[in-house]
Amino acid sequence: MVQRVTIAPQGPEFRRFVMGYWRLMDWNMSRVS
């Protein structure tokens, strides 16, 4: 995920989207576990 943010020059909007997606995935994993 961090690598995707580094190689993606879309700016703050893209980074915000990635962080939101990462948090959602992390929340889902925590919930399943």
N, C-alpha and C positions, 0 to 999 in steps of 0.2 A: 504493500500500500504506500509506504513512504517513497519507494522508487517511482511509483506512478506519479506521485505529486511532483517529484524532482524532474522527471522527463516531460511533464505536461506544462507547457507555458501559457495555459489559458488564463491564468490569473486567479484572484481571490475567489471568484464565483465557483470555478472548478474545484479549487482546494476545499471550499466550504461544502460542496457536493460530496467530494470524496470523504471528508471527515464525517459528514452525516451518514454516509453509507457505511463507513467503517464502524461507527458507533452502533448502527443498527445491527450489523453482523455480529459485533461483539456482544450486544445485548441478547441476540438470538442464541448465540453459543452459550452464554452464561445461563440462559433460561433452560436450554436443553440439558446442560450439565447439572 
